[in-house]
Amino acid sequence: MTANTVSRRRFLHAALAGGAAGQGASQGSVVPETAGAFEEPAQKLELREDAEVIVCGAGPAGVSAAITAARAGAKVRLFEVHGCLGGVWTAGLLTYIFDFDKPGLTRELTRRLDERGARHNSNPARFVYEPEEMKILLEELCTEAGVTCQLHTRVAAAFREGGRLRTIVTESKAGRQAWRAPVFIDATGDGDLGSQAGCGWDIGQEKECPCQPMTLNALAVVRDVKALTPFMSFNGTDEFQGPGGHLACMEVFKAEIRRAGIEPSYGHPTLFPVREDLVMLMLNHEYGIKPWDAAKISEATMRGRAEIFSIMRALRRLGGPWQGLQIAATAEQIGVRDGRRIHGRYKMTREDLVQGARQDDAVARVTFGVDIHADSKETNQSKPINNGDFKMKPYDIPLRALIARDVDGLMMAGRCISGDFISHASYRVTGNSVAMGEAAGVIAALAATSGRLPHEVAWNEGLAKLKAMGQRV
Ligand SMILES: Cc1cc2nc3c(=O)[nH]c(=O)nc-3n(C[C@H](O)[C@H](O)[C@H](O)COP(=O)(O)OP(=O)(O)OC[C@H]3O[C@@H](n4cnc5c(N)ncnc54)[C@H](O)[C@@H]3O)c2cc1C
């Protein structure tokens, strides 16, 4: 024990006893038992019990779950750590949607985006949307449905009674607050709630990774998007798409970045058209970072932002179609591809994709293929993306993969549902996340309003309810 520790202990004892430093001693003044450790004092929190369904995380899955549960008649609270709804759609500046051609809320979102001119091609399965319009649309839908949203609020802890999740604790500028509900949905993408509640989980190819890399997206203003056609991927209508499809466009774009003197960290740098004067840039890969490692994710975010700006400046120096290129916004949240996958009552596997598995409790059919980004700089050189080297068939996501195995009263939706590394690389895209959210929302509402647990509600009952609500035809 060092002298410093001793004198610090004496100081803290004095503080607790109301000594010279006693004024600030009401919280946190506990003597550490060992050097480098601090025992946080327990405190009594205000407990709110005004919701039947609590949804944690407001990405595509969480907002869909909250809207659906509220429409199904439950009182719903939605917690989100960022200052907007939408997750990777908005805070992540994604601008492109995959696997969206499904019955249910996906169709309604497509129509509502069309009504405000915020969707830019006619393909119902994959299209460009405007992220700021998405933000306000999701807020309107939650408000119309009666969801109580609390932004800037992180879910920090979870507590069980026996095997059942009963209470969560959030942190915000309002301090720590406790919330109790009959049913919870983990839509945090990273499986924060499931892990806090004590569920088993997997990540990446194994617990210590390799994991898929992270990517910081950005929006840039351009003079004329048509002038960038040869470099442009994923328009969907091919209106602005260069010849040879999106892979050829990525190669031409990469050659252009190299001509500007930079080697991008992502081997398939991608330019997405958003509007006539706006593009989205997906340029960087950050390897081996776990989403809960705050120090490493901070470094990755700052490295990603620096890379975006240096590529943008180098391209602008080339002149021609790059004249006037200017970053309009970088994402508030670096895009996380791999987070915790919470163990459910069914775990999807590669075999489901090989077989094209059909499930009696299918909540969605996945058509998007396996999309594995390189897990290291070395792999990125040879194969920036691979499809698992097998041919997948469209397959079903069963409701059981959305219901926690180890803890009752807890469902999952979106990236953090139960599956292996390969199946996750396919089902995680946002069309499936919306369909999962919708299913989790209706089942959670039926369970909570009838005194049952989610696994006691059959999917047919959920489907019938969605039809009665007019949300599925
Ligand atoms: C770089 C990148 C590119 C991609 N490209 C595409 C694409 O082109 N098309 C496509 O459809 N999909 C794409 N995907 C996949 C897709 O974005 C995700 O898999 C999808 O976002 C999953 O939705 P989600 O709601 O589960 O998670 P997220 O969108 O990650 O939402 C999770 C939400 O929970 C919040 N949250 C997290 N922890 C807490 C907490 N403790 N307390 C409170 N709130 C919390 C987050 O802030 C976030 O808003 C891409 C992903 C990445 C990373």
The ligand as a Gaussian input file, in Angstrom:
#p B3LYP/6-31G(d) Opt

LIG

0 1
 C      -21.173000       0.761000     -41.477000
 C      -22.437000      -0.013000     -41.591000
 C      -23.060000      -0.122000     -42.822000
 C      -24.256000      -0.803000     -42.944000
 N      -24.882000      -0.818000     -44.156000
 C      -26.175000      -1.177000     -44.199000
 C      -26.966000      -0.867000     -45.350000
 O      -26.469000      -0.331000     -46.343000
 N      -28.292000      -1.175000     -45.305000
 C      -28.870000      -1.772000     -44.218000
 O      -30.084000      -1.997000     -44.236000
 N      -28.133000      -2.096000     -43.125000
 C      -26.815000      -1.798000     -43.090000
 N      -26.071000      -2.050000     -41.958000
 C      -26.588000      -2.933000     -40.877000
 C      -27.530000      -2.236000     -39.983000
 O      -27.184000      -0.914000     -39.863000
 C      -27.651000      -2.746000     -38.540000
 O      -27.461000      -4.053000     -38.424000
 C      -28.985000      -2.224000     -37.987000
 O      -28.764000      -0.896000     -37.611000
 C      -29.529000      -2.965000     -36.850000
 O      -30.533000      -2.163000     -36.237000
 P      -30.648000      -2.115000     -34.671000
 O      -31.860000      -1.303000     -34.377000
 O      -30.551000      -3.479000     -34.142000
 O      -29.308000      -1.400000     -34.163000
 P      -28.806000       0.119000     -34.186000
 O      -29.171000       0.817000     -35.432000
 O      -27.368000       0.042000     -33.841000
 O      -29.624000       0.805000     -32.990000
 C      -29.334000       0.559000     -31.632000
 C      -29.769000       1.792000     -30.845000
 O      -29.626000       1.550000     -29.448000
 C      -28.988000       2.672000     -28.828000
 N      -28.295000       2.161000     -27.647000
 C      -27.227000       1.341000     -27.612000
 N      -26.908000       1.042000     -26.336000
 C      -27.795000       1.706000     -25.552000
 C      -27.988000       1.783000     -24.147000
 N      -27.206000       1.107000     -23.292000
 N      -28.994000       2.554000     -23.679000
 C      -29.803000       3.238000     -24.533000
 N      -29.668000       3.201000     -25.881000
 C      -28.681000       2.425000     -26.377000
 C      -28.058000       3.195000     -29.904000
 O      -27.709000       4.534000     -29.667000
 C      -28.907000       3.011000     -31.148000
 O      -29.739000       4.103000     -31.411000
 C      -24.842000      -1.414000     -41.807000
 C      -24.194000      -1.328000     -40.567000
 C      -23.013000      -0.639000     -40.453000
 C      -22.377000      -0.545000     -39.117000

